[in-house]
Amino acid sequence: MRIEKILEEFSCPRRRPFPRIAVEAAVEQQEAITPHLLRALEDAPHLLRQPEANEGGLLVFFALFLLAQFREERAYPLLVDLAAIPGESIMDYFGDFITEDLGRLLASISGGNIAPMRRLVEDPQVNEYVRSGALVGMLTLVAEGIVPRDEIVAYFRSLYRGGLEKQESFVWSALVSESSKLYPEELMPEIEKAFADDLVDTSFIDLPWIERILNRGQAATLKALQENQHYRLINDTVEALESWLFFHEEPPPPPAPSLSPASSGEKVGRNAPCPCGSGRKYKHCCGRPGVRS
């Protein structure tokens, strides 16, 4: 299959079956198609500014996963710059991809270099779910044996001790959660202080959960991390994307009329109380990426 045809298959904005043949052809022509995929990633910020145009279809997604499979380190600064765009546009365009796959992609193209991920984590202007995804990327490197556990534990300690701004956000909850997967014995004073300072969402993770992890032991905890598919490098684009619902389901019917803000189309601020009545912020409840009502 010619490069132009492969890119055309990736760029179709309409719902359609998964283009397996095009993906396999791209892998076979890795050297020839890589510059085109990098260019798609370079152009991605335009899509964030005008997402309604949807000019590239799923090209950016195919480019990201293929470049990750290729271990193409030239894509690393491009993805970091894209992910660092402040505000909600990154979530509006990429949605669940940020929480499900960003960390694995960053790790796959990082060459083991965590410095750009640190840039994302430590920048308060970056979307909180992107920052959390960068933490996942670091754990992925540990799970894959590329970066030693102790290096990430030391870095996490620096975040607890001033590397993160001292205000409640999902980043703090993610930091505690990712710490727990490393077996957090050395970090317990910092973790307990984060809970005491009300920086952690206890409906997401709490101290009793961490105590259970400590009781499990370090060997078992790290084994669970290594076996967790969420902390795996991207090795097969077909395997990673073929199961996406986009390629299998028809668009859902429009929702029935409702008086609730969430279903009536009324905009709910991400820091506003969730209309479901939970008492939590919308962004930490029904508005959390990956949650579907």
GUZABA-282706 format. One record per residue (C-alpha): residue number from 1; x, y, z. Coordinates in pm, 1 decimal. Last residue first. Example, Ala and Ser with C-alpha at 12.3 -4.5 7.8 and 13.67 -1.06 7.14 Angstrom:
BEGIN
(rec 2; (1367.0; -106.0; 714.0))
(rec 1; (1230.0; -450.0; 780.0))
This chain:
BEGIN
(rec 293; (-2291.9; 828.6; 3262.6))
(rec 292; (-1942.2; 765.2; 3136.0))
(rec 291; (-1632.7; 804.8; 3350.8))
(rec 290; (-1300.4; 761.5; 3166.4))
(rec 289; (-1202.7; 1121.3; 3215.1))
(rec 288; (-1350.7; 1262.2; 3535.9))
(rec 287; (-1659.4; 1473.4; 3470.1))
(rec 286; (-1892.5; 1241.7; 3659.8))
(rec 285; (-1679.2; 1278.6; 3975.6))
(rec 284; (-1341.3; 1447.8; 4019.9))
(rec 283; (-1398.1; 1705.1; 3744.1))
(rec 282; (-1752.8; 1771.7; 3871.7))
(rec 281; (-1624.3; 1863.0; 4218.9))
(rec 280; (-1757.8; 1640.0; 4493.7))
(rec 279; (-2084.7; 1668.1; 4684.7))
(rec 278; (-2217.2; 1349.7; 4528.9))
(rec 277; (-2531.9; 1521.4; 4405.5))
(rec 276; (-2520.2; 1404.0; 4043.6))
(rec 275; (-2488.4; 1769.8; 3940.6))
(rec 274; (-2117.9; 1766.2; 4039.8))
(rec 273; (-2026.4; 2077.5; 4238.2))
(rec 272; (-1836.7; 2324.4; 4016.9))
(rec 271; (-1461.5; 2297.7; 3952.0))
(rec 270; (-1508.8; 2137.9; 3608.0))
(rec 269; (-1777.8; 2393.3; 3523.4))
(rec 268; (-2098.7; 2232.0; 3401.5))
(rec 267; (-2214.4; 2357.6; 3062.6))
(rec 266; (-2585.9; 2310.5; 3005.0))
(rec 265; (-2644.8; 2039.3; 2747.2))
(rec 264; (-2951.1; 1901.7; 2919.3))
(rec 263; (-2769.3; 1588.5; 3034.2))
(rec 262; (-2522.2; 1732.6; 3285.0))
(rec 261; (-2738.1; 2029.9; 3382.2))
(rec 260; (-3029.9; 1809.1; 3493.7))
(rec 259; (-3370.5; 1898.4; 3348.8))
(rec 258; (-3365.0; 1612.6; 3103.8))
(rec 257; (-3452.9; 1552.2; 2741.6))
(rec 256; (-3366.0; 1201.9; 2619.2))
(rec 255; (-3010.3; 1155.5; 2501.3))
(rec 254; (-2928.0; 1155.1; 2129.1))
(rec 253; (-2876.7; 803.7; 1989.5))
(rec 252; (-2526.6; 656.4; 2026.5))
(rec 251; (-2295.8; 663.5; 1721.8))
(rec 250; (-2264.3; 309.1; 1581.7))
(rec 249; (-2016.9; 89.2; 1757.5))
(rec 248; (-1716.9; -112.7; 1644.1))
(rec 247; (-1432.3; 109.7; 1526.6))
(rec 246; (-1498.4; 391.0; 1773.9))
(rec 245; (-1528.2; 128.3; 2047.2))
(rec 244; (-1150.5; 92.1; 2044.5))
(rec 243; (-1057.4; -277.9; 2023.5))
(rec 242; (-830.5; -233.0; 1721.8))
(rec 241; (-625.3; 39.3; 1886.4))
(rec 240; (-363.8; -118.4; 2115.1))
(rec 239; (-347.6; -461.8; 1951.8))
(rec 238; (-311.9; -309.6; 1605.7))
(rec 237; (-53.5; -62.3; 1732.0))
(rec 236; (165.0; -340.3; 1873.3))
(rec 235; (454.1; -282.2; 2112.5))
(rec 234; (335.2; 13.0; 2318.5))
(rec 233; (521.7; -3.3; 2648.6))
(rec 232; (337.9; -160.3; 2939.7))
(rec 231; (214.5; -3.2; 3261.3))
(rec 230; (-162.0; -28.6; 3200.4))
(rec 229; (-104.6; -399.3; 3134.2))
(rec 228; (-31.9; -456.9; 3504.5))
(rec 227; (199.4; -757.9; 3540.4))
(rec 226; (507.5; -552.3; 3628.4))
(rec 225; (307.7; -346.5; 3877.4))
(rec 224; (168.5; -660.3; 4042.7))
(rec 223; (522.1; -797.2; 4073.3))
(rec 222; (626.6; -469.2; 4235.6))
(rec 221; (358.5; -505.9; 4499.7))
(rec 220; (430.6; -874.8; 4560.8))
(rec 219; (801.8; -810.6; 4613.2))
(rec 218; (744.2; -505.0; 4831.3))
(rec 217; (508.0; -661.9; 5082.7))
(rec 216; (133.2; -722.9; 5094.1))
(rec 215; (105.2; -551.4; 5432.4))
(rec 214; (232.6; -229.7; 5274.3))
(rec 213; (-37.5; -256.2; 5008.1))
(rec 212; (-305.1; -303.2; 5273.6))
(rec 211; (-175.6; 5.7; 5452.3))
(rec 210; (-205.6; 200.2; 5128.7))
(rec 209; (-572.0; 105.8; 5099.9))
(rec 208; (-630.6; 206.5; 5461.9))
(rec 207; (-467.4; 545.0; 5384.8))
(rec 206; (-710.7; 644.9; 5112.9))
(rec 205; (-731.8; 654.4; 4733.8))
(rec 204; (-989.5; 798.4; 4492.7))
(rec 203; (-1267.6; 873.7; 4742.3))
(rec 202; (-993.2; 1008.8; 4967.7))
(rec 201; (-912.8; 1290.7; 4723.9))
(rec 200; (-566.9; 1394.8; 4839.0))
(rec 199; (-440.1; 1742.8; 4931.5))
(rec 198; (-626.0; 1761.5; 5259.6))
(rec 197; (-309.8; 1864.6; 5451.6))
(rec 196; (-333.4; 1553.8; 5671.3))
(rec 195; (-357.2; 1336.8; 5359.5))
(rec 194; (-43.2; 1495.3; 5213.4))
(rec 193; (126.7; 1461.0; 5552.8))
(rec 192; (53.2; 1087.2; 5556.9))
(rec 191; (205.0; 1052.6; 5210.3))
(rec 190; (520.6; 1240.8; 5308.2))
(rec 189; (573.8; 1028.6; 5619.4))
(rec 188; (490.0; 713.8; 5417.8))
(rec 187; (742.4; 771.8; 5138.2))
(rec 186; (1003.0; 510.6; 5233.8))
(rec 185; (734.7; 238.5; 5264.0))
(rec 184; (567.6; 330.9; 4934.1))
(rec 183; (559.9; -0.6; 4748.7))
(rec 182; (603.0; 126.5; 4391.6))
(rec 181; (229.0; 87.7; 4321.8))
(rec 180; (152.5; 303.0; 4627.6))
(rec 179; (356.1; 589.9; 4486.8))
(rec 178; (137.6; 586.0; 4174.9))
(rec 177; (-173.8; 631.7; 4388.3))
(rec 176; (-16.4; 898.7; 4609.0))
(rec 175; (99.9; 1094.3; 4304.3))
(rec 174; (-236.6; 1044.0; 4134.0))
(rec 173; (-421.3; 1190.9; 4432.7))
(rec 172; (-180.7; 1484.4; 4435.1))
(rec 171; (-217.6; 1537.5; 4060.6))
(rec 170; (-596.5; 1532.9; 4093.5))
(rec 169; (-572.4; 1869.6; 4260.1))
(rec 168; (-568.3; 2010.9; 4610.9))
(rec 167; (-319.5; 2289.6; 4665.8))
(rec 166; (41.2; 2286.8; 4781.0))
(rec 165; (214.4; 2330.6; 4446.5))
(rec 164; (421.4; 2026.8; 4361.2))
(rec 163; (799.2; 1997.6; 4387.6))
(rec 162; (789.2; 2111.3; 4748.0))
(rec 161; (861.7; 1806.6; 4960.3))
(rec 160; (599.1; 1573.7; 4814.1))
(rec 159; (743.2; 1628.3; 4465.4))
(rec 158; (1098.9; 1569.6; 4589.7))
(rec 157; (986.2; 1239.8; 4743.1))
(rec 156; (842.0; 1141.0; 4405.0))
(rec 155; (1184.8; 1195.7; 4249.9))
(rec 154; (1354.4; 976.4; 4509.1))
(rec 153; (1093.4; 703.1; 4457.1))
(rec 152; (1145.3; 732.4; 4080.1))
(rec 151; (1520.4; 680.7; 4108.8))
(rec 150; (1476.9; 400.0; 4363.4))
(rec 149; (1253.9; 202.4; 4126.0))
(rec 148; (1527.1; 179.6; 3864.4))
(rec 147; (1452.1; 302.8; 3510.1))
(rec 146; (1428.1; 66.3; 3211.5))
(rec 145; (1300.7; -242.5; 3395.7))
(rec 144; (965.4; -242.7; 3213.4))
(rec 143; (769.9; -180.9; 3533.9))
(rec 142; (1005.6; 104.1; 3623.4))
(rec 141; (964.8; 267.7; 3283.1))
(rec 140; (588.1; 225.7; 3314.1))
(rec 139; (605.9; 391.3; 3654.2))
(rec 138; (757.8; 699.0; 3493.0))
(rec 137; (490.0; 709.1; 3224.7))
(rec 136; (219.9; 681.7; 3490.6))
(rec 135; (360.5; 996.2; 3650.9))
(rec 134; (341.8; 1164.8; 3309.8))
(rec 133; (-23.8; 1065.4; 3290.2))
(rec 132; (-86.7; 1246.3; 3618.9))
(rec 131; (50.9; 1566.9; 3468.7))
(rec 130; (-172.7; 1514.6; 3167.0))
(rec 129; (-469.1; 1465.2; 3398.7))
(rec 128; (-390.5; 1788.8; 3582.3))
(rec 127; (-375.8; 1993.6; 3262.2))
(rec 126; (-46.1; 2183.2; 3242.0))
(rec 125; (-33.4; 2531.6; 3396.0))
(rec 124; (90.2; 2391.2; 3727.6))
(rec 123; (411.9; 2273.0; 3557.7))
(rec 122; (587.2; 2013.3; 3776.4))
(rec 121; (441.8; 1699.4; 3620.7))
(rec 120; (491.1; 1809.4; 3260.3))
(rec 119; (854.5; 1911.4; 3306.7))
(rec 118; (918.1; 1589.4; 3499.4))
(rec 117; (795.8; 1399.1; 3195.7))
(rec 116; (1053.4; 1587.5; 2987.2))
(rec 115; (1328.1; 1484.6; 3235.2))
(rec 114; (1227.9; 1116.3; 3246.9))
(rec 113; (1474.4; 994.1; 2982.3))
(rec 112; (1441.0; 616.3; 2940.2))
(rec 111; (1444.3; 635.4; 2560.0))
(rec 110; (1132.4; 845.7; 2599.0))
(rec 109; (929.3; 717.6; 2304.6))
(rec 108; (764.3; 422.0; 2477.8))
(rec 107; (747.9; 592.8; 2818.1))
(rec 106; (552.8; 886.7; 2680.1))
(rec 105; (317.4; 651.0; 2498.6))
(rec 104; (254.1; 440.0; 2807.1))
(rec 103; (179.2; 749.0; 3015.3))
(rec 102; (-56.9; 895.3; 2756.2))
(rec 101; (-261.3; 576.5; 2714.9))
(rec 100; (-561.5; 548.9; 2947.0))
(rec 99; (-585.7; 885.4; 3120.7))
(rec 98; (-498.1; 1098.5; 2820.1))
(rec 97; (-672.1; 872.3; 2566.6))
(rec 96; (-991.8; 912.0; 2767.1))
(rec 95; (-1053.0; 1253.5; 2609.7))
(rec 94; (-809.7; 1353.0; 2333.8))
(rec 93; (-981.9; 1663.5; 2194.8))
(rec 92; (-1170.9; 1800.3; 2494.3))
(rec 91; (-895.2; 1682.1; 2727.6))
(rec 90; (-623.8; 1878.1; 2545.0))
(rec 89; (-859.0; 2174.1; 2510.0))
(rec 88; (-908.6; 2194.3; 2887.4))
(rec 87; (-638.7; 2445.0; 2970.8))
(rec 86; (-267.7; 2458.6; 2908.8))
(rec 85; (-81.9; 2306.4; 2610.4))
(rec 84; (176.5; 2083.2; 2780.9))
(rec 83; (47.3; 1767.2; 2611.2))
(rec 82; (141.4; 1903.0; 2269.6))
(rec 81; (487.6; 2011.7; 2382.4))
(rec 80; (543.1; 1670.5; 2545.5))
(rec 79; (421.4; 1489.7; 2234.4))
(rec 78; (655.6; 1685.5; 2008.8))
(rec 77; (946.8; 1649.5; 2251.6))
(rec 76; (905.6; 1269.3; 2245.4))
(rec 75; (834.1; 1218.3; 1874.6))
(rec 74; (1203.5; 1235.6; 1785.6))
(rec 73; (1247.5; 940.0; 2022.5))
(rec 72; (1082.2; 700.6; 1776.9))
(rec 71; (1040.5; 375.8; 1969.7))
(rec 70; (878.8; 234.0; 1649.2))
(rec 69; (579.8; 113.3; 1852.8))
(rec 68; (556.6; 460.9; 2006.1))
(rec 67; (574.2; 619.1; 1660.4))
(rec 66; (294.7; 386.2; 1552.7))
(rec 65; (84.0; 473.3; 1855.4))
(rec 64; (127.2; 847.7; 1819.7))
(rec 63; (78.3; 856.4; 1443.1))
(rec 62; (-237.0; 644.6; 1463.8))
(rec 61; (-377.0; 885.8; 1721.5))
(rec 60; (-279.7; 1194.9; 1522.3))
(rec 59; (-430.5; 1048.3; 1205.5))
(rec 58; (-765.5; 980.1; 1369.4))
(rec 57; (-957.5; 1226.9; 1154.0))
(rec 56; (-706.4; 1486.0; 1038.5))
(rec 55; (-941.0; 1768.3; 950.1))
(rec 54; (-1158.2; 1733.4; 1257.4))
(rec 53; (-1282.4; 2089.3; 1192.3))
(rec 52; (-1458.9; 2101.3; 1528.1))
(rec 51; (-1123.7; 2056.1; 1701.9))
(rec 50; (-1003.5; 2403.0; 1595.4))
(rec 49; (-735.0; 2508.5; 1844.7))
(rec 48; (-665.6; 2151.2; 1950.4))
(rec 47; (-648.5; 2046.9; 1586.8))
(rec 46; (-388.4; 2316.7; 1518.8))
(rec 45; (-179.2; 2176.5; 1806.3))
(rec 44; (-162.9; 1846.6; 1611.0))
(rec 43; (42.4; 1977.8; 1319.1))
(rec 42; (377.0; 1865.6; 1465.5))
(rec 41; (223.3; 1526.2; 1540.7))
(rec 40; (111.0; 1489.6; 1181.3))
(rec 39; (460.8; 1589.8; 1069.6))
(rec 38; (609.9; 1315.5; 1286.8))
(rec 37; (377.5; 1065.5; 1120.8))
(rec 36; (482.0; 1182.1; 774.9))
(rec 35; (852.7; 1159.6; 866.9))
(rec 34; (793.1; 802.5; 999.3))
(rec 33; (625.0; 673.2; 683.1))
(rec 32; (934.2; 586.9; 481.6))
(rec 31; (1136.5; 432.2; 762.4))
(rec 30; (847.2; 229.1; 900.7))
(rec 29; (727.9; 86.1; 569.7))
(rec 28; (629.8; -258.7; 701.5))
(rec 27; (476.8; -94.8; 1008.2))
(rec 26; (273.9; 139.2; 787.8))
(rec 25; (151.1; -155.0; 579.1))
(rec 24; (33.7; -330.6; 895.7))
(rec 23; (-152.6; -17.0; 998.6))
(rec 22; (-311.5; 19.1; 653.7))
(rec 21; (-421.3; -345.6; 651.1))
(rec 20; (-570.9; -311.8; 998.4))
(rec 19; (-786.0; -11.0; 909.7))
(rec 18; (-1037.9; -57.0; 1196.3))
(rec 17; (-1391.5; -50.8; 1063.2))
(rec 16; (-1553.5; 291.5; 1006.0))
(rec 15; (-1677.8; 600.0; 1188.6))
(rec 14; (-1604.3; 898.3; 968.4))
(rec 13; (-1305.4; 1131.4; 1009.4))
(rec 12; (-1090.1; 949.9; 748.5))
(rec 11; (-730.9; 1053.6; 817.1))
(rec 10; (-582.9; 711.5; 894.5))
(rec 9; (-701.2; 560.6; 566.1))
(rec 8; (-574.3; 865.5; 377.0))
(rec 7; (-237.7; 831.4; 548.0))
(rec 6; (-212.7; 470.5; 430.2))
(rec 5; (-318.4; 569.4; 78.6))
(rec 4; (-48.9; 837.4; 56.3))
(rec 3; (214.4; 594.1; 184.8))
(rec 2; (133.1; 344.2; -89.8))
(rec 1; (0.0; 0.0; 0.0))
